[in-house]
């Protein structure tokens, strides 16, 4: 499995390739990558957790990050008014 740094480097190197292809081809590649990641994540709870941590949604301790509504996230005013 790629670490975040290696994945970002791979994306940077592929940027030129992605920039010269058509939008539909780019979308096909992205959807294929999403599908592959989803298949890996559905194998087990630990695989799903590993993906969520590597994508930056959960912390290493397994807590939801603040940006995604975890501890310390600000409550929206719309929810408070309701």
CORQUI-V503912 format. One record per residue. N is the residue number from 0. RES is the residue in one small letter. NEAR is the number of other ideal C-beta (glycine too) atoms within 12 Angstrom. Layout:
N;RES;NEAR
N;RES;NEAR
//
This chain:
0;x;15
1;x;17
2;x;12
3;x;16
4;x;11
5;x;13
6;x;19
7;x;15
8;x;13
9;x;16
10;x;19
11;x;14
12;x;13
13;x;18
14;x;14
15;x;10
16;x;14
17;x;20
18;x;14
19;x;11
20;x;16
21;x;11
22;x;12
23;x;10
24;x;15
25;x;18
26;x;14
27;x;15
28;x;19
29;x;18
30;x;14
31;x;14
32;x;20
33;x;16
34;x;14
35;x;16
36;x;23
37;x;16
38;x;15
39;x;22
40;x;23
41;x;14
42;x;15
43;x;12
44;x;12
45;x;14
46;x;18
47;x;21
48;x;22
49;x;22
50;x;27
51;x;24
52;x;23
53;x;24
54;x;23
55;x;18
56;x;22
57;x;23
58;x;20
59;x;14
60;x;11
61;x;16
62;x;18
63;x;19
64;x;20
65;x;15
66;x;15
67;x;16
68;x;16
69;x;18
70;x;14
71;x;13
72;x;14
73;x;13
74;x;11
75;x;10
76;x;8
77;x;8
78;x;10
79;x;8
80;x;7
81;x;7
//
